Amino acid sequence: MEGFFILEVGRRIKQRRLEKRMTVQELADKSEISKGLVSQIENGRTIPSLPVMFSIIHSLEMELSEFFQGFNPMEPTILVNRKTDYQKFEKEDAKGFDYKRILMRSLPACTIDIALLDLSKDAYREEVTTDAYEFVFVLSGKTEYSVNGQKFVLEEGDSIFFDGRLEHVPVNTSGQNCQLFVIYFFDQKN
């Protein structure tokens, strides 16, 4: 329930903000909170406290009843996402890395973040770490995945699972765009 609630609150806030043609900074200023917090809420990374949520809803010139209209706090058992529903987001400042969130859910022991990663043929970034286990499935193209100094060549249909706390980076070696299906498993205890 928690994961769905976080995502739905964020989605509704972002949708209304865009309808009002407000920037993230404008909403943050009007709500008297940081721009970073607004961004985290809209992207389902955190849930606002009640005073913050009420301030945001008020800043969006909505009544509570309007904001929560049709809202069912129980997570749906079936959730269909069309490819047009995928939301773009950035994980780091890097050239050619185009992430699209497919699904993010909180589970009793972990939070799961599912994304598509399009690597252009000239994509580049330094090795990074994440506080999650990662599952990567190659949908198209070919990549050389470097994890903790070891290199693994992965082609369409291949997958890799690893501890993201190890330095890692995918390198597109196909000469064309490469698409990866990535699942992050974040430990709730952290």
HELIX and SHEET records of a PDB file:
HELIX    1   1 GLU A    2  GLU A   19  1                                  18    
HELIX    2   2 VAL A   24  SER A   31  1                                   8    
HELIX    3   3 LYS A   35  GLU A   42  1                                   8    
HELIX    4   4 LEU A   50  SER A   59  1                                  10    
HELIX    5   5 LEU A   64  PHE A   67  1                                   4    
HELIX    6   6 LYS A   83  ASP A   85  5                                   3    
SHEET    1   A 6 GLN A  87  PHE A  89  0                                        
SHEET    2   A 6 LYS A  95  SER A 106 -1                                        
SHEET    3   A 6 CYS A 110  TYR A 124 -1                                        
SHEET    4   A 6 CYS A 178  ASP A 187 -1                                        
SHEET    5   A 6 TYR A 133  SER A 140 -1                                        
SHEET    6   A 6 SER A 159  ASP A 163 -1                                        
SHEET    1   B 3 GLN A 150  GLU A 155  0                                        
SHEET    2   B 3 LYS A 142  VAL A 147 -1                                        
SHEET    3   B 3 HIS A 168  ASN A 172 -1                                        
END                                                                             
